[in-house]
Amino acid sequence: MGQITKRSYKLSDGRDIIYFDDADTVLPPERGDDLREPAVRPPTATMRQDVLTGEWISIAAARQNRVVLPPSHLDPLAPASPENPSEIPSLYDVAVFENKSPSFGPGLAGPAAPEGLDDLARVGLGRSRQSVGRCEVVCFSPEHTGSLAGLSVSRMRTVVEAWADRTAALSALPGVEQVFPFENRGEAIGVTLHHPHGQIYAYPYITPRTAQLVRTIETYGGSLFEDILNFEQKSERVLLQGEHWTAFVPFAARWPLEVHMLPHRHVPDLAATTDEERDEFSRLYSRLLRGVDALYATPTPYISAWHQAPVHAHRDDIRLMLQLTSPRREEDKLKYLAGSEAAMGAFIADIPPETAAARLRDAMEKASPPPRASGPEPIRTELPATEQEATRP
């Protein structure tokens, strides 16, 4: 089997597009040009400070014009055709491109850009700054429908490589303070495209959730993530455990379905992971997602979020972590963020985390294996013995 290959191009309006070819790809190396007329890119949005919390809110009005749930023949993430001049000029395995309706960017600097974290930390009435940064779209497959759970382990590994590559590239951009890869899956979450895809945000600040984590570490101590891992590995909430990763339902889960995955050594972000860690994660995550979809008769909506250390701070304290959450609490019931959660940030959980873990372990046992890759060398679909045993703590 070969290696995952990266190929960089430009769209007609100057945006970056990067193709990541599977290790067992059947695609030719050449990619076509973007034949569309260059479009005018929107101005960089403005963010305003909420003086009650000190948090920054990006006002990105250009997003109001984005496409919502188009039919397959108008899918903007499908490979381009004469009938559908889409965002991606050529057939692909995995493709990443700059979002044409970004929440942050396209500008990376300007007269009203933030002047660093100290500037953003000051609180005052009527404060605003440019929403500099970058937003990218990550397309997992050229198919109009499908999901990460339905991909081969080989394709999953390509997606992981794309996340790691873009984390490194976006972290190197001026003005970027934190990089966040994520996937919104399902209409119940609010997706606007059926096409299987995720996004990456490169923020000009440290996000509120990470800022709270920093305060927790300052109170608890720098061993927080190591202690969490040791604590959870001894619990009945473990779902999968390999040589490099452990997946578990956390002790104080907020959502009906919530899973955390932690690496066994300290790494601040995806760019710092090894090939071996990415290989194992691809197998484990593929199995986890198939279990999530096997919980009910219809696919489960979820948000999958990579929590990474900030680019320039706390990289020795904050460990890379995947968090997957779903509001689905029964076949036909969703958990909505009502008064206590939405207004006060005070969560009330409906399902004990131990019950949720038992349900998900059972679903993973019943789930079908991933499809075989298309290349000449078969991909192992079963997990190694050490990973199998972890499903029965």
C-alpha positions in Angstrom: 0.0 0.0 0.0 1.2 3.5 -0.8 1.1 6.7 1.3 -1.5 9.4 1.7 -0.7 12.2 -0.8 -1.4 15.9 -0.5 -2.0 18.0 -3.6 -2.5 21.8 -3.3 -4.3 24.0 -5.8 -6.2 27.4 -6.0 -9.8 28.0 -6.8 -10.7 30.7 -9.3 -11.2 33.3 -6.6 -7.8 32.6 -5.0 -9.0 30.4 -2.2 -6.9 27.3 -1.2 -8.1 23.8 -2.0 -6.1 20.8 -0.9 -6.7 17.2 -2.1 -5.7 14.3 0.2 -5.5 11.0 -1.8 -6.0 7.7 0.1 -3.0 5.5 0.5 -4.9 3.0 -1.7 -6.4 5.6 -4.0 -7.5 4.7 -7.5 -7.5 8.4 -8.6 -5.0 9.8 -11.1 -2.6 12.4 -9.7 -3.8 15.3 -11.9 -6.6 17.7 -10.8 -8.6 20.0 -13.0 -8.8 23.8 -12.9 -11.7 25.7 -11.4 -13.5 26.9 -14.5 -15.9 29.3 -12.8 -15.6 33.0 -13.1 -13.8 34.5 -10.1 -16.2 35.7 -7.5 -15.8 38.6 -5.1 -14.9 37.4 -1.6 -16.9 38.8 1.3 -15.3 41.3 3.6 -13.9 40.0 6.8 -16.6 40.0 9.5 -16.6 42.1 12.7 -16.7 40.6 16.2 -18.1 42.5 19.1 -17.4 42.0 22.8 -20.1 40.9 25.2 -19.2 43.2 28.1 -21.2 40.9 30.6 -18.9 37.9 29.9 -15.9 39.3 28.1 -16.6 36.9 25.2 -16.3 37.9 21.5 -19.2 37.4 19.1 -18.5 37.3 15.4 -21.1 39.0 13.3 -20.8 37.2 10.0 -23.8 38.4 7.9 -22.4 36.8 4.7 -23.3 33.4 6.1 -27.0 34.2 5.7 -26.6 33.6 2.0 -25.2 30.1 2.2 -26.9 27.1 0.5 -29.3 25.1 2.7 -30.0 21.4 2.0 -29.7 21.5 -1.8 -30.7 18.5 -4.0 -28.0 16.1 -5.1 -27.6 17.7 -8.6 -26.8 21.0 -7.0 -24.5 19.7 -4.2 -21.7 22.4 -3.8 -19.4 19.7 -2.3 -19.7 17.2 -5.1 -17.0 17.0 -7.8 -17.8 19.7 -10.4 -19.7 18.8 -13.6 -21.0 20.9 -16.5 -24.4 20.9 -14.8 -23.0 21.6 -11.3 -20.0 24.0 -11.2 -19.3 23.2 -7.6 -16.6 24.2 -5.1 -14.4 21.2 -6.0 -13.2 21.0 -9.6 -12.2 17.3 -9.6 -13.1 13.9 -8.3 -11.4 13.3 -4.9 -11.0 11.1 -1.9 -10.8 13.9 0.7 -10.8 17.6 -0.1 -10.3 20.7 2.1 -11.0 24.2 0.9 -11.5 27.7 2.3 -15.1 28.4 3.1 -16.5 31.1 0.8 -18.9 32.3 3.7 -16.5 32.3 6.6 -17.2 33.2 10.3 -13.6 34.2 10.6 -11.5 35.6 7.8 -10.7 35.7 4.9 -8.5 38.5 6.3 -5.6 37.7 8.6 -4.6 41.3 9.4 -6.0 44.8 9.2 -6.3 48.1 11.0 -9.0 46.8 13.3 -7.5 43.3 13.9 -6.9 42.1 17.5 -3.6 43.3 18.8 -3.0 40.1 20.8 -4.5 38.2 23.7 -4.0 41.1 26.1 -6.0 43.3 23.8 -8.9 40.8 23.7 -8.8 40.3 27.4 -9.7 43.9 28.2 -13.4 44.5 28.8 -15.2 47.6 27.8 -18.4 48.9 26.3 -18.7 49.0 22.5 -15.5 47.2 21.8 -15.1 45.6 18.3 -12.4 44.0 16.3 -12.1 42.3 12.8 -12.9 38.6 12.8 -9.6 37.6 11.4 -8.7 33.9 11.0 -9.7 31.1 8.6 -12.6 28.7 8.1 -12.2 25.6 6.0 -14.5 22.8 4.8 -13.4 19.2 5.0 -15.2 16.9 2.6 -14.9 13.2 3.7 -16.2 11.7 0.4 -17.3 12.7 -3.1 -20.7 11.1 -2.5 -23.7 13.3 -1.9 -24.9 11.3 1.1 -23.2 9.0 3.7 -21.2 9.5 6.9 -17.9 9.0 8.5 -19.2 5.8 10.0 -19.8 4.4 6.5 -16.2 5.0 5.3 -13.4 2.4 5.1 -10.7 2.6 7.7 -8.3 3.7 4.9 -10.5 6.7 4.1 -10.9 7.5 7.8 -7.1 7.5 8.1 -7.0 10.1 5.2 -9.5 12.3 7.1 -7.3 12.1 10.2 -4.3 13.1 8.1 -6.1 16.0 6.7 -7.1 17.2 10.2 -3.5 17.0 11.4 -2.1 18.7 8.3 -4.5 21.6 8.5 -4.0 22.0 12.2 -0.3 22.6 11.6 -0.9 24.9 8.6 -3.6 27.0 10.3 -1.6 27.3 13.5 1.2 28.9 11.5 -1.0 31.7 10.2 -0.6 35.2 11.7 -3.3 36.1 14.2 -4.5 32.6 14.8 -4.7 31.6 18.5 -6.7 28.3 18.4 -7.6 25.7 15.8 -10.8 23.7 16.0 -11.7 20.7 13.7 -15.3 19.5 14.1 -18.2 17.8 12.4 -21.9 18.6 12.7 -23.9 15.6 11.7 -27.7 15.5 11.1 -30.5 18.0 10.6 -31.3 17.9 14.3 -27.9 19.5 14.8 -28.6 22.2 12.2 -26.5 21.0 9.2 -27.2 22.9 6.0 -25.7 20.2 3.6 -26.4 16.5 3.4 -22.9 15.9 1.9 -20.6 14.2 4.5 -18.2 16.9 5.6 -16.8 18.8 8.6 -15.2 22.1 9.2 -12.1 23.7 10.8 -12.2 27.1 12.5 -9.0 29.0 13.1 -9.9 31.5 15.8 -8.2 34.9 16.6 -8.7 34.2 20.3 -8.7 31.4 22.9 -12.3 30.1 23.0 -14.5 30.5 26.2 -14.6 26.7 26.7 -10.7 26.5 26.6 -10.4 29.6 28.8 -12.5 27.8 31.5 -10.3 24.7 31.2 -7.3 26.9 31.8 -8.8 28.2 35.0 -9.6 24.6 36.1 -6.0 23.5 35.5 -4.7 26.5 37.4 -6.9 25.3 40.4 -6.3 21.6 40.0 -2.8 21.4 38.7 -1.0 20.4 35.5 -1.7 16.6 35.9 -5.4 17.1 35.2 -5.6 15.1 32.0 -3.3 12.3 33.2 -5.4 11.9 36.3 -8.7 11.9 34.3 -7.3 9.2 32.0 -6.2 7.0 35.0 -9.6 7.6 36.7 -11.7 6.8 33.7 -9.7 3.7 32.6 -10.7 2.1 36.0 -14.4 2.8 35.5 -17.3 0.9 33.9 -17.7 3.7 31.4 -14.8 2.7 29.2 -15.9 1.9 25.6 -12.7 1.2 23.7 -9.1 1.0 24.7 -6.0 0.5 22.6 -2.3 1.0 22.9 -2.5 4.8 22.3 -6.1 5.9 22.9 -9.0 5.3 25.4 -12.7 6.2 24.6 -15.1 6.6 27.5 -18.3 8.2 28.7 -17.2 10.9 31.1 -18.1 10.7 34.8 -20.2 13.9 34.6 -21.6 13.6 31.1 -23.9 16.5 30.2 -25.6 14.9 27.1 -27.6 11.8 26.6 -24.7 10.5 24.5 -21.3 11.9 25.3 -17.9 10.3 24.6 -14.4 11.5 25.2 -11.3 10.1 23.6 -7.9 10.8 25.1 -4.4 9.9 23.9 -2.3 8.0 26.4 0.6 10.5 26.2 0.5 14.2 26.4 0.1 15.8 22.9 -1.3 19.3 22.5 -2.9 18.9 19.1 -3.4 16.6 16.1 -0.3 17.9 14.4 1.8 16.4 17.3 0.4 12.9 16.9 2.5 10.1 15.4 1.5 7.9 12.5 0.9 5.0 14.9 -1.5 7.1 17.0 -3.3 8.2 13.8 -3.6 4.6 12.6 -5.1 3.4 15.8 -7.4 6.3 16.2 -8.8 5.7 12.7 -9.7 2.1 13.7 -11.1 3.0 17.1 -13.1 6.0 15.9 -14.6 4.1 13.0 -15.8 1.5 15.4 -17.2 4.1 17.8 -19.1 5.9 15.0 -20.6 2.6 13.7 -21.8 1.9 17.3 -23.3 5.4 17.6 -25.3 4.8 14.4 -26.4 1.3 15.6 -28.1 2.7 18.7 -31.3 3.4 16.8 -33.0 2.5 13.5 -32.0 5.8 12.0 -28.6 7.6 12.0 -27.8 9.5 15.2 -27.2 13.3 15.0 -24.0 14.4 16.8 -21.3 17.0 17.1 -17.8 15.7 17.0 -15.3 18.2 18.4 -11.5 18.2 18.6 -10.4 20.1 21.7 -6.8 21.2 21.1 -4.4 23.4 23.0 -4.1 27.0 22.0 -1.4 27.8 19.5 0.8 30.0 21.7 -0.2 29.1 25.3 -0.8 26.2 27.7 0.6 23.6 25.3 2.2 21.7 28.2 -1.1 21.6 30.2 -3.9 21.0 27.8 -4.1 17.6 26.1 -5.7 16.8 22.8 -9.2 15.4 23.3 -12.1 14.3 21.0 -15.6 15.0 22.4 -18.6 13.5 20.7 -22.1 14.6 21.9 -25.6 13.9 20.8 -28.9 15.4 22.0 -30.8 12.2 21.1 -32.1 10.5 24.3 -34.5 8.0 22.8 -35.5 6.9 19.3 -38.0 9.8 18.9 -36.8 12.2 21.6 -34.2 14.9 21.7 -32.7 16.9 24.6 -33.2 20.6 24.0 -31.3 23.3 25.8 -34.1 25.0 27.7 -34.0 27.5 30.5 -31.5 26.1 32.9 -28.9 25.0 30.3 -29.3 27.8 27.7 -29.7 30.7 30.2 -27.7 29.6 33.2 -25.3 27.0 31.7 -26.5 24.6 34.4 -27.0 21.1 32.8 -29.4 18.4 34.1 -28.6 15.0 32.6 -31.5 12.6 31.8 -29.4 9.4 31.4 -26.8 8.1 33.9 -23.4 8.0 32.2 -23.0 4.3 33.2 -26.2 3.4 31.4 -25.2 5.4 28.3 -21.9 3.5 28.2 -23.5 0.1 28.5 -25.9 1.0 25.7 -23.1 2.1 23.4 -20.9 -0.9 24.1 -23.8 -3.2 23.2 -24.4 -1.2 20.0 -20.8 -1.4 19.0 -20.9 -5.2 19.4 -23.9 -5.3 17.1 -22.7 -2.8 14.5 -21.6 -4.0 11.1 -17.9 -3.8 10.1 -16.7 -0.9 7.9 -16.6 -1.4 4.1 -13.4 -2.6 2.5 -11.1 -0.1 0.9 -11.0 0.1 -2.8 -7.2 -0.4 -3.2 -5.3 -3.6 -3.9 -4.4 -4.3 -0.3 -7.2 -5.3 2.1 -7.8 -3.2 5.2 -8.2 -5.0 8.5 -11.7 -4.4 9.8 -11.4 -6.2 13.1 -9.6 -4.5 16.0 -6.5 -6.0 17.6 -7.1 -8.1 20.7 -6.1 -5.3 23.1 -8.7 -3.0 21.5 -11.4 -5.7 21.5 -11.0 -6.4 25.2 -11.5 -2.8 26.0 -15.1 -3.1 24.9 -15.9 -5.3 27.9 -14.4 -3.6 30.9 
